Amino acid sequence: MKLVKVFENNKEWIKSKLNEDDKYFDKLGAGQNPELLFIGCSDSRVTAEELMGLGPGDVFVHRNIANMVSGTDLNAMSVVEYAVVHLKVKHVVVCGHYSCGGVKAAMQPADLGILNPWLRNIRDVYRLHKVELNAIEDEEKKYDRLVELNVKEQCVNLIKTAAVQKAIRERGLQVHGWVFDIHTGELIDLKIDFVNYLEGIREIYHLD
């Protein structure tokens, strides 16, 4: 890819937006009011707005390798705090995807250098669910299931935070776990009831 093409594309994009609405950039510059925080993977094949059919201003986005939500990751925690407390989003989505390189790397007994501490979080998910996962003989199905379980555990990590618990209690914030099927383009809602899940772990993680 020649970078000059990026700037040419940008000019064409500006023209198309102004053709649709000559006040488009005035409105964009006035501020943001997204209703959705999207936490996804950094994989170049998994865009956020595009796969949902949304555009600039519609979604607050955080992406990292394998869509992790770690309480020790100040970047992720700052994004969650800003989106939930200040932007007051109504929905928080953790979206994984099949054929995730980070999840696959975590399944391999290999030393991956600086990636080791990051991938350890995914290996912890495997450890929590090893009975279910080890019962799956087909490696691809096991891989896909770990992607789904990783999404669930990252959503659980979200509802362990004070900001999310308070927003759920006070204004009905909803947490969702999705998977993007990279082979079909379909978004899959895992339909996990995280409010009831929070009740199950409230004794340990509830912050009042």
CYANA upper distance limits for C-alpha pairs under 8 A (distance plus 0.5 A):
  1 MET  CA      5 LYS  CA      7.98
  2 LYS  CA      6 VAL  CA      7.91
  3 LEU  CA      7 PHE  CA      7.54
  4 VAL  CA      8 GLU  CA      6.93
  5 LYS  CA      9 ASN  CA      6.54
  6 VAL  CA     10 ASN  CA      6.69
  7 PHE  CA     11 LYS  CA      6.87
  8 GLU  CA     12 GLU  CA      6.96
  9 ASN  CA     13 TRP  CA      6.61
 10 ASN  CA     14 ILE  CA      6.70
 11 LYS  CA     15 LYS  CA      6.83
 12 GLU  CA     16 SER  CA      6.72
 13 TRP  CA     17 LYS  CA      6.72
 14 ILE  CA     18 LEU  CA      6.70
 15 LYS  CA     19 ASN  CA      6.57
 16 SER  CA     20 GLU  CA      6.91
 17 LYS  CA     21 ASP  CA      6.68
 17 LYS  CA     22 ASP  CA      8.04
 17 LYS  CA     24 TYR  CA      7.09
 18 LEU  CA     22 ASP  CA      4.96
 18 LEU  CA     23 LYS  CA      7.60
 18 LEU  CA     24 TYR  CA      6.76
 18 LEU  CA     25 PHE  CA      8.44
 20 GLU  CA     24 TYR  CA      8.41
 23 LYS  CA     27 LYS  CA      6.72
 24 TYR  CA     28 LEU  CA      6.73
 25 PHE  CA     29 GLY  CA      6.44
 26 ASP  CA     30 ALA  CA      6.86
 27 LYS  CA     31 GLY  CA      8.00
 28 LEU  CA     32 GLN  CA      7.81
 28 LEU  CA     56 PRO  CA      8.29
 28 LEU  CA     57 GLY  CA      7.46
 32 GLN  CA     57 GLY  CA      6.07
 32 GLN  CA     58 ASP  CA      8.46
 33 ASN  CA     57 GLY  CA      7.33
 33 ASN  CA     58 ASP  CA      7.84
 33 ASN  CA     87 LEU  CA      7.05
 34 PRO  CA     57 GLY  CA      6.56
 34 PRO  CA     58 ASP  CA      5.31
 34 PRO  CA     59 VAL  CA      5.70
 34 PRO  CA     60 PHE  CA      6.79
 34 PRO  CA     87 LEU  CA      7.74
 34 PRO  CA     89 VAL  CA      6.80
 35 GLU  CA     58 ASP  CA      7.49
 35 GLU  CA     59 VAL  CA      7.31
 35 GLU  CA     88 LYS  CA      7.93
 35 GLU  CA     89 VAL  CA      4.84
 35 GLU  CA     90 LYS  CA      5.64
 35 GLU  CA     91 HIS  CA      6.85
 36 LEU  CA     58 ASP  CA      7.74
 36 LEU  CA     59 VAL  CA      5.71
 36 LEU  CA     60 PHE  CA      6.72
 36 LEU  CA     89 VAL  CA      5.86
 36 LEU  CA     90 LYS  CA      6.63
 36 LEU  CA     91 HIS  CA      5.38
 36 LEU  CA     92 VAL  CA      6.32
 36 LEU  CA     93 VAL  CA      7.87
 37 LEU  CA     59 VAL  CA      6.46
 37 LEU  CA     60 PHE  CA      5.25
 37 LEU  CA     61 VAL  CA      6.37
 37 LEU  CA     62 HIS  CA      8.25
 37 LEU  CA     80 VAL  CA      8.38
 37 LEU  CA     83 ALA  CA      7.03
 37 LEU  CA     89 VAL  CA      7.03
 37 LEU  CA     91 HIS  CA      6.80
 37 LEU  CA     92 VAL  CA      5.20
 37 LEU  CA     93 VAL  CA      6.63
 38 PHE  CA     48 ALA  CA      7.71
 38 PHE  CA     59 VAL  CA      7.20
 38 PHE  CA     60 PHE  CA      6.65
 38 PHE  CA     61 VAL  CA      5.39
 38 PHE  CA     62 HIS  CA      6.78
 38 PHE  CA     92 VAL  CA      6.61
 38 PHE  CA     93 VAL  CA      5.43
 38 PHE  CA     94 VAL  CA      6.68
 38 PHE  CA     95 CYS  CA      7.67
 39 ILE  CA     61 VAL  CA      6.54
 39 ILE  CA     62 HIS  CA      5.34
 39 ILE  CA     63 ARG  CA      6.13
 39 ILE  CA     67 ASN  CA      6.55
 39 ILE  CA     68 MET  CA      8.48
 39 ILE  CA     92 VAL  CA      8.17
 39 ILE  CA     93 VAL  CA      6.51
 39 ILE  CA     94 VAL  CA      5.27
 39 ILE  CA     95 CYS  CA      6.63
 40 GLY  CA     46 VAL  CA      8.47
 40 GLY  CA     48 ALA  CA      7.78
 40 GLY  CA     61 VAL  CA      8.17
 40 GLY  CA     62 HIS  CA      6.87
 40 GLY  CA     63 ARG  CA      5.21
 40 GLY  CA     64 ASN  CA      7.16
 40 GLY  CA     66 ALA  CA      7.81
 40 GLY  CA     67 ASN  CA      5.11
 40 GLY  CA     68 MET  CA      8.50
 40 GLY  CA     94 VAL  CA      6.54
 40 GLY  CA     95 CYS  CA      5.46
 40 GLY  CA     96 GLY  CA      6.61
 41 CYS  CA     46 VAL  CA      7.47
 41 CYS  CA     63 ARG  CA      5.52
 41 CYS  CA     64 ASN  CA      5.56
 41 CYS  CA     65 ILE  CA      5.77
 41 CYS  CA     66 ALA  CA      5.43
 41 CYS  CA     67 ASN  CA      4.95
 41 CYS  CA     68 MET  CA      8.48
 41 CYS  CA     95 CYS  CA      7.88
 41 CYS  CA     96 GLY  CA      6.91
 41 CYS  CA     97 HIS  CA      8.19
 42 SER  CA     46 VAL  CA      7.80
 42 SER  CA     63 ARG  CA      5.60
 42 SER  CA     64 ASN  CA      5.28
 42 SER  CA     65 ILE  CA      5.82
 42 SER  CA     66 ALA  CA      7.73
 42 SER  CA     67 ASN  CA      8.03
 43 ASP  CA     65 ILE  CA      7.74
 43 ASP  CA    100 CYS  CA      8.13
 43 ASP  CA    101 GLY  CA      8.50
 45 ARG  CA    182 ILE  CA      8.35
 46 VAL  CA     51 LEU  CA      8.08
 46 VAL  CA     97 HIS  CA      8.23
 46 VAL  CA    180 PHE  CA      8.39
 46 VAL  CA    182 ILE  CA      8.25
 47 THR  CA     51 LEU  CA      6.68
 48 ALA  CA     52 MET  CA      7.27
 48 ALA  CA     61 VAL  CA      7.76
 49 GLU  CA     53 GLY  CA      6.56
 49 GLU  CA     54 LEU  CA      5.25
 49 GLU  CA     55 GLY  CA      6.05
 49 GLU  CA     56 PRO  CA      8.15
 49 GLU  CA     58 ASP  CA      8.30
 49 GLU  CA     59 VAL  CA      7.36
 50 GLU  CA     54 LEU  CA      6.46
 50 GLU  CA     55 GLY  CA      7.60
 51 LEU  CA    185 GLY  CA      8.11
 54 LEU  CA     58 ASP  CA      6.76
 54 LEU  CA     59 VAL  CA      8.15
 55 GLY  CA     59 VAL  CA      8.06
 60 PHE  CA     83 ALA  CA      7.57
 62 HIS  CA     76 ALA  CA      7.67
 62 HIS  CA     79 VAL  CA      7.45
 63 ARG  CA     67 ASN  CA      6.72
 64 ASN  CA     68 MET  CA      7.17
 65 ILE  CA    102 GLY  CA      6.50
 66 ALA  CA     96 GLY  CA      7.26
 66 ALA  CA    100 CYS  CA      7.26
 66 ALA  CA    101 GLY  CA      8.18
 66 ALA  CA    102 GLY  CA      5.76
 66 ALA  CA    103 VAL  CA      6.81
 67 ASN  CA     94 VAL  CA      7.35
 67 ASN  CA     95 CYS  CA      7.33
 67 ASN  CA     96 GLY  CA      6.64
 67 ASN  CA    151 VAL  CA      8.05
 67 ASN  CA    154 GLN  CA      8.25
 68 MET  CA    154 GLN  CA      6.49
 69 VAL  CA     73 ASP  CA      8.03
 69 VAL  CA     76 ALA  CA      6.87
 69 VAL  CA     77 MET  CA      8.23
 69 VAL  CA    154 GLN  CA      5.72
 69 VAL  CA    155 CYS  CA      8.10
 69 VAL  CA    157 ASN  CA      6.69
 69 VAL  CA    158 LEU  CA      7.19
 70 SER  CA     76 ALA  CA      7.58
 70 SER  CA     77 MET  CA      8.03
 70 SER  CA    154 GLN  CA      8.17
 70 SER  CA    157 ASN  CA      7.34
 71 GLY  CA     76 ALA  CA      8.43
 71 GLY  CA     77 MET  CA      6.99
 71 GLY  CA    157 ASN  CA      7.87
 71 GLY  CA    161 THR  CA      8.42
 72 THR  CA     77 MET  CA      8.32
 73 ASP  CA     77 MET  CA      6.68
 74 LEU  CA     78 SER  CA      6.28
 75 ASN  CA     79 VAL  CA      6.86
 76 ALA  CA     80 VAL  CA      6.77
 77 MET  CA     81 GLU  CA      6.57
 78 SER  CA     82 TYR  CA      6.55
 79 VAL  CA     83 ALA  CA      6.51
 80 VAL  CA     84 VAL  CA      6.36
 80 VAL  CA    163 ALA  CA      8.37
 81 GLU  CA     85 VAL  CA      6.02
 81 GLU  CA     86 HIS  CA      7.87
 81 GLU  CA    163 ALA  CA      6.78
 82 TYR  CA     86 HIS  CA      5.59
 82 TYR  CA     87 LEU  CA      6.86
 83 ALA  CA     87 LEU  CA      5.30
 83 ALA  CA     88 LYS  CA      6.48
 83 ALA  CA     89 VAL  CA      6.46
 84 VAL  CA     88 LYS  CA      5.14
 84 VAL  CA     89 VAL  CA      5.99
 84 VAL  CA     90 LYS  CA      8.48
 84 VAL  CA    163 ALA  CA      7.18
 84 VAL  CA    164 VAL  CA      7.31
 84 VAL  CA    167 ALA  CA      7.65
 85 VAL  CA    163 ALA  CA      7.13
 85 VAL  CA    167 ALA  CA      8.28
 89 VAL  CA    173 LEU  CA      7.98
 90 LYS  CA    172 GLY  CA      8.00
 90 LYS  CA    173 LEU  CA      5.55
 90 LYS  CA    174 GLN  CA      6.92
 91 HIS  CA    173 LEU  CA      6.31
 91 HIS  CA    174 GLN  CA      5.36
 91 HIS  CA    175 VAL  CA      6.39
 91 HIS  CA    176 HIS  CA      7.87
 92 VAL  CA    173 LEU  CA      8.17
 92 VAL  CA    174 GLN  CA      6.80
 92 VAL  CA    175 VAL  CA      5.34
 92 VAL  CA    176 HIS  CA      6.67
 93 VAL  CA    155 CYS  CA      8.48
 93 VAL  CA    175 VAL  CA      6.42
 93 VAL  CA    176 HIS  CA      5.21
 93 VAL  CA    177 GLY  CA      6.34
 93 VAL  CA    178 TRP  CA      7.42
 94 VAL  CA    151 VAL  CA      6.69
 94 VAL  CA    154 GLN  CA      7.59
 94 VAL  CA    155 CYS  CA      6.85
 94 VAL  CA    175 VAL  CA      8.46
 94 VAL  CA    176 HIS  CA      6.86
 94 VAL  CA    177 GLY  CA      5.63
 94 VAL  CA    178 TRP  CA      6.68
 95 CYS  CA    151 VAL  CA      7.13
 95 CYS  CA    177 GLY  CA      6.57
 95 CYS  CA    178 TRP  CA      5.09
 95 CYS  CA    179 VAL  CA      5.73
 95 CYS  CA    180 PHE  CA      7.32
 96 GLY  CA    100 CYS  CA      8.21
 96 GLY  CA    147 VAL  CA      6.91
 96 GLY  CA    148 GLU  CA      7.64
 96 GLY  CA    150 ASN  CA      8.34
 96 GLY  CA    151 VAL  CA      6.41
 96 GLY  CA    178 TRP  CA      6.89
 96 GLY  CA    179 VAL  CA      5.20
 96 GLY  CA    180 PHE  CA      6.69
 97 HIS  CA    147 VAL  CA      7.23
 97 HIS  CA    179 VAL  CA      5.48
 97 HIS  CA    180 PHE  CA      4.97
 97 HIS  CA    181 ASP  CA      6.35
 97 HIS  CA    182 ILE  CA      7.01
 98 TYR  CA    143 TYR  CA      8.47
 98 TYR  CA    144 ASP  CA      6.23
 98 TYR  CA    147 VAL  CA      6.95
 98 TYR  CA    179 VAL  CA      7.65
 98 TYR  CA    180 PHE  CA      7.08
 98 TYR  CA    181 ASP  CA      6.02
 98 TYR  CA    182 ILE  CA      6.53
 98 TYR  CA    183 HIS  CA      8.49
 99 SER  CA    104 LYS  CA      8.01
 99 SER  CA    143 TYR  CA      8.33
 99 SER  CA    144 ASP  CA      7.86
 99 SER  CA    182 ILE  CA      7.71
100 CYS  CA    104 LYS  CA      6.76
100 CYS  CA    147 VAL  CA      7.85
101 GLY  CA    105 ALA  CA      6.49
102 GLY  CA    106 ALA  CA      6.78
102 GLY  CA    119 LEU  CA      7.59
103 VAL  CA    107 MET  CA      7.07
103 VAL  CA    119 LEU  CA      8.23
103 VAL  CA    122 ILE  CA      7.17
103 VAL  CA    143 TYR  CA      8.05
103 VAL  CA    146 LEU  CA      7.85
103 VAL  CA    147 VAL  CA      7.06
104 LYS  CA    108 GLN  CA      7.38
104 LYS  CA    143 TYR  CA      7.28
105 ALA  CA    110 ALA  CA      8.47
105 ALA  CA    119 LEU  CA      8.06
106 ALA  CA    119 LEU  CA      5.89
106 ALA  CA    120 ARG  CA      7.65
106 ALA  CA    122 ILE  CA      6.68
106 ALA  CA    123 ARG  CA      6.30
107 MET  CA    123 ARG  CA      7.58
111 ASP  CA    116 ASN  CA      7.29
112 LEU  CA    116 ASN  CA      6.07
114 ILE  CA    118 TRP  CA      8.40
115 LEU  CA    119 LEU  CA      6.54
116 ASN  CA    120 ARG  CA      6.49
117 PRO  CA    121 ASN  CA      7.68
118 TRP  CA    122 ILE  CA      8.20
119 LEU  CA    123 ARG  CA      6.85
120 ARG  CA    124 ASP  CA      6.62
121 ASN  CA    125 VAL  CA      7.15
122 ILE  CA    126 TYR  CA      6.97
122 ILE  CA    150 ASN  CA      7.23
123 ARG  CA    127 ARG  CA      6.70
124 ASP  CA    128 LEU  CA      6.74
125 VAL  CA    129 HIS  CA      6.88
125 VAL  CA    146 LEU  CA      8.34
125 VAL  CA    149 LEU  CA      7.67
125 VAL  CA    150 ASN  CA      6.63
125 VAL  CA    153 GLU  CA      7.47
126 TYR  CA    130 LYS  CA      5.87
126 TYR  CA    133 LEU  CA      7.93
126 TYR  CA    146 LEU  CA      7.41
129 HIS  CA    133 LEU  CA      6.69
129 HIS  CA    149 LEU  CA      8.41
130 LYS  CA    134 ASN  CA      6.09
131 VAL  CA    135 ALA  CA      6.84
132 GLU  CA    136 ILE  CA      7.51
133 LEU  CA    142 LYS  CA      6.43
133 LEU  CA    145 ARG  CA      7.89
133 LEU  CA    146 LEU  CA      7.85
134 ASN  CA    142 LYS  CA      8.37
136 ILE  CA    141 LYS  CA      7.54
136 ILE  CA    142 LYS  CA      6.14
137 GLU  CA    141 LYS  CA      8.44
137 GLU  CA    142 LYS  CA      7.75
138 ASP  CA    142 LYS  CA      6.68
139 GLU  CA    143 TYR  CA      6.53
140 GLU  CA    144 ASP  CA      6.66
141 LYS  CA    145 ARG  CA      6.56
142 LYS  CA    146 LEU  CA      6.71
143 TYR  CA    147 VAL  CA      6.93
144 ASP  CA    148 GLU  CA      7.02
145 ARG  CA    149 LEU  CA      6.66
146 LEU  CA    150 ASN  CA      6.35
147 VAL  CA    151 VAL  CA      6.90
147 VAL  CA    179 VAL  CA      8.39
148 GLU  CA    152 LYS  CA      6.93
148 GLU  CA    179 VAL  CA      7.30
148 GLU  CA    190 LEU  CA      8.24
149 LEU  CA    153 GLU  CA      6.70
150 ASN  CA    154 GLN  CA      6.65
151 VAL  CA    155 CYS  CA      6.76
151 VAL  CA    177 GLY  CA      6.40
151 VAL  CA    178 TRP  CA      7.68
151 VAL  CA    179 VAL  CA      8.17
152 LYS  CA    156 VAL  CA      6.78
152 LYS  CA    177 GLY  CA      6.63
152 LYS  CA    192 ILE  CA      8.20
153 GLU  CA    157 ASN  CA      6.71
154 GLN  CA    158 LEU  CA      6.85
155 CYS  CA    159 ILE  CA      6.99
155 CYS  CA    175 VAL  CA      7.42
155 CYS  CA    176 HIS  CA      7.70
155 CYS  CA    177 GLY  CA      7.05
155 CYS  CA    194 PHE  CA      8.32
156 VAL  CA    160 LYS  CA      6.87
156 VAL  CA    194 PHE  CA      7.93
156 VAL  CA    198 LEU  CA      8.36
157 ASN  CA    161 THR  CA      7.57
158 LEU  CA    164 VAL  CA      7.14
159 ILE  CA    164 VAL  CA      6.16
159 ILE  CA    165 GLN  CA      6.33
159 ILE  CA    175 VAL  CA      8.41
159 ILE  CA    194 PHE  CA      8.28
159 ILE  CA    198 LEU  CA      7.32
160 LYS  CA    164 VAL  CA      8.03
160 LYS  CA    165 GLN  CA      7.51
160 LYS  CA    198 LEU  CA      8.47
160 LYS  CA    205 TYR  CA      6.17
160 LYS  CA    206 HIS  CA      7.65
161 THR  CA    165 GLN  CA      6.72
161 THR  CA    207 LEU  CA      8.36
162 ALA  CA    166 LYS  CA      6.50
162 ALA  CA    207 LEU  CA      6.35
162 ALA  CA    208 ASP  CA      8.49
163 ALA  CA    167 ALA  CA      6.72
164 VAL  CA    168 ILE  CA      6.56
164 VAL  CA    173 LEU  CA      7.94
165 GLN  CA    169 ARG  CA      6.72
165 GLN  CA    206 HIS  CA      8.15
165 GLN  CA    207 LEU  CA      7.89
166 LYS  CA    170 GLU  CA      6.43
167 ALA  CA    171 ARG  CA      5.95
167 ALA  CA    172 GLY  CA      6.85
167 ALA  CA    173 LEU  CA      5.93
168 ILE  CA    172 GLY  CA      5.00
168 ILE  CA    173 LEU  CA      4.92
168 ILE  CA    174 GLN  CA      7.15
169 ARG  CA    173 LEU  CA      8.24
175 VAL  CA    194 PHE  CA      7.19
176 HIS  CA    189 ASP  CA      8.00
176 HIS  CA    190 LEU  CA      8.30
176 HIS  CA    191 LYS  CA      7.74
176 HIS  CA    192 ILE  CA      7.71
176 HIS  CA    194 PHE  CA      8.27
177 GLY  CA    189 ASP  CA      6.74
177 GLY  CA    190 LEU  CA      6.11
177 GLY  CA    191 LYS  CA      7.44
177 GLY  CA    192 ILE  CA      7.39
178 TRP  CA    187 LEU  CA      7.24
178 TRP  CA    188 ILE  CA      5.92
178 TRP  CA    189 ASP  CA      5.05
178 TRP  CA    190 LEU  CA      6.06
179 VAL  CA    187 LEU  CA      6.41
179 VAL  CA    188 ILE  CA      5.59
179 VAL  CA    189 ASP  CA      7.13
179 VAL  CA    190 LEU  CA      7.76
180 PHE  CA    185 GLY  CA      7.19
180 PHE  CA    186 GLU  CA      6.38
180 PHE  CA    187 LEU  CA      5.10
180 PHE  CA    188 ILE  CA      6.65
181 ASP  CA    185 GLY  CA      5.96
181 ASP  CA    186 GLU  CA      5.76
181 ASP  CA    187 LEU  CA      6.83
181 ASP  CA    188 ILE  CA      7.85
182 ILE  CA    186 GLU  CA      7.91
193 ASP  CA    197 TYR  CA      6.77
194 PHE  CA    198 LEU  CA      6.45
195 VAL  CA    199 GLU  CA      7.10
196 ASN  CA    200 GLY  CA      7.09
197 TYR  CA    201 ILE  CA      7.22
198 LEU  CA    202 ARG  CA      6.13
201 ILE  CA    205 TYR  CA      6.52
201 ILE  CA    206 HIS  CA      7.95
202 ARG  CA    206 HIS  CA      5.03
